[in-house]
Amino acid sequence: MAKKPLNLILYPLITEDAVSLIEAENKLTFIVDIKAGKKEIKKAIEELYDVKVDKVNTCITMDGKKKAYVKLKPEFKASDLAIKLGIL
């Protein structure tokens, strides 16, 4: 059974590096469920925030959390979504 989008995406990451990625590369950074796959993350972001995702890169941090770098399609601005999420 697939998890619900709200259970996959835990919270947006708000760091200096994450903010610079928003401005420079149209990417948002989220902490996600450790068992979530890239396709699940992409689908969850598209459903929750009504945007189109270009690609998703993931990594597991030293403290055991999974970080997802989500690049949006050019017609969507990461800064607009970041403002809605309260990051900027």
C-alpha positions as CSV (number, residue, x, y, z in Angstrom):
1,M,0.0,0.0,0.0
2,A,1.4,3.4,-1.0
3,K,1.9,6.0,1.6
4,K,-0.1,9.3,1.5
5,P,1.8,12.3,0.2
6,L,1.6,14.0,3.6
7,N,3.4,11.1,5.2
8,L,6.2,11.0,2.6
9,I,7.2,14.7,2.8
10,L,8.1,15.5,6.4
11,Y,9.2,19.1,6.1
12,P,11.1,21.6,4.0
13,L,14.7,22.2,4.9
14,I,15.6,25.8,5.7
15,T,19.3,26.3,5.6
16,E,21.6,28.8,3.9
17,D,22.5,26.2,1.2
18,A,18.9,25.3,0.6
19,V,17.9,29.0,0.1
20,S,20.8,29.5,-2.4
21,L,19.6,26.4,-4.4
22,I,16.1,28.0,-4.6
23,E,17.5,31.1,-6.1
24,A,20.3,29.7,-8.3
25,E,18.9,26.3,-9.6
26,N,15.1,26.4,-9.0
27,K,15.4,23.6,-6.5
28,L,13.7,23.0,-3.2
29,T,15.1,20.8,-0.4
30,F,12.8,18.5,1.8
31,I,13.4,16.0,4.5
32,V,11.4,12.9,3.5
33,D,10.5,9.5,4.7
34,I,13.6,7.2,4.7
35,K,11.8,4.5,2.7
36,A,10.4,6.9,0.1
37,G,11.6,6.4,-3.5
38,K,12.3,9.2,-6.1
39,K,9.1,8.5,-8.0
40,E,7.0,8.6,-4.9
41,I,8.6,11.8,-3.8
42,K,8.0,13.4,-7.2
43,K,4.3,12.3,-7.2
44,A,3.8,13.6,-3.6
45,I,5.3,17.0,-4.3
46,E,3.2,17.4,-7.5
47,E,0.0,16.4,-5.6
48,L,0.7,18.5,-2.5
49,Y,1.9,21.7,-4.0
50,D,0.3,21.7,-7.5
51,V,3.7,22.0,-9.4
52,K,5.5,19.9,-12.0
53,V,8.8,18.3,-10.9
54,D,11.7,18.0,-13.4
55,K,13.8,15.6,-11.3
56,V,14.5,14.4,-7.8
57,N,17.9,13.7,-6.2
58,T,18.2,12.1,-2.8
59,C,20.8,11.4,-0.2
60,I,20.8,10.1,3.4
61,T,22.4,12.4,5.9
62,M,24.9,11.4,8.6
63,D,22.1,11.6,11.2
64,G,19.9,9.1,9.3
65,K,17.5,11.4,7.6
66,K,16.7,11.3,3.9
67,K,17.1,14.6,2.0
68,A,15.4,15.2,-1.3
69,Y,16.5,17.9,-3.7
70,V,13.5,18.6,-6.0
71,K,14.1,20.5,-9.2
72,L,11.0,22.1,-10.6
73,K,10.1,22.5,-14.3
74,P,11.1,25.9,-15.8
75,E,7.5,27.1,-15.9
76,F,7.3,26.9,-12.1
77,K,9.4,29.1,-9.8
78,A,10.8,27.5,-6.6
79,S,10.9,30.9,-5.0
80,D,7.1,31.2,-5.3
81,L,6.6,27.9,-3.6
82,A,9.2,28.7,-1.0
83,I,7.2,31.9,-0.1
84,K,4.0,29.8,0.3
85,L,5.9,27.4,2.6
86,G,7.4,30.3,4.6
87,I,11.0,29.6,3.7
88,L,11.7,33.0,2.1
